[in-house]
Structure formats: structure tokens, C-alpha cells
């Protein structure tokens, strides 16, 4: 199944699939669990459209490349072109709120980091970004009070709240737009709370934006 942006009610958004702009270490507890320093400004990287797959469908765990980790994130669908946007424009441009998995080849990433090399091979491979359907923004009372949960084989592994983000959503979108023009159909992944870990073929995942969206998927 090819990925297309859609809402929870299965209606399509009519927005093209674009790039995914990701925010590294946006939760202090996640930075700490990987023994990484807390950044003083947003740490950005990009996953291409070719990395995106539907979260509701089984996703592939690459083999022969070391450990593959899940990172559960709140995702923001961009509906309007943004360039050097202020907070008001950033808010108006949000077309949907959903979930994403930032799949990471952790061993590959560690080796690249040790050499001072970019992370793309570890973060931007085909299938590295399962995305859910989106809920419409008027259903989200407060972007900075959303509970993000992941269960693997029934075990709670991630349980964090967007209130703990180091960089809040609207300032983050504004900051991103000063470096990368955000186009309709682009997605922002807002960072992952603590609890990331390996995923294996056969694992059953339940991903939640509590009270808004629940997705069950399988690693293969």
C-alpha cells in the first residue's frame, strides 16, 4: 500500500507527500538515555518522501545492519507554504496532527556519529518513517499537552507528554521555516520521549496519541 496523507475518518487530505523534517533530542529524558548532550537549539534532519510508509501496514525491519530502534513521535502535517513564518502563520498552517515512527539503525548511527559523519543512512532509508493518519487540528485542544505512548507486544515502552518538549511545536515550526521552506504536504516529527529501544520482526506495536488516535501495526 502506497502512503498518502489522510485523516482518521479515511478521507484524503489532497496534500502531496513531501519531505519529513525531524527534530533530534527534543526531550531531555531521551537525550539522557542515549548519553547525548542536550542541544541548545533545535537539531534538525530530514527524511525524504521515499522513507514514508503507512503506519497501519506492517513495516519492514532491515536485516543485517545491526539494531533497529523505534522512536515514537507526534507528527504535524503542514498545509500551507511557510518561509520565515511567525507563530501565527505556523499555527494557521497546521493541517493535521498524528503519529510517526522514526525508525533508526542505531548501530549504523553510532558508527557514523563516532566518525563525525551525517546520519542519513541510519535515519532516511526506505521505510524509515511509518506515518499514521491525521486528526484535524481543531480536535487537538493543546499541542503542548498530548500524551504519546507506545506498547510493544503489550508492554508499555514509551509514555511521554508533549509538555516536556525542549522546543514547543509552534516555535519549532517557525524555526524550521527559517532554514527549510515548508511546503504543503511536508510533515514535522517533533521528537521522541524516553523509552526507545529495539524492534524485531514479529513485534506487535500499539502507538497512541491518547484520546485522539490509536494505531496497531506489526514489524516484519
ABEGO torsion letter per residue (X at the ends): XBBBBBBAAGBBAGBBBBBBBBBBGABAAAAAAAGBBBBABBBBBBBBAAABBBAABBBBBBBGAEBBBBBBBBBBBBABBBBGBBAAAAAAABABBBBBBBBBBAAAAAAAAAAGBBAAAAAABBGABBBBBBBBAAABABAABBBBBBBBGGBBABBBBAAABABBAAAAAAAAAAABBBBBGBBBBAEBBBGBBBBBBGBBBBBBBBGABBBBBBBX
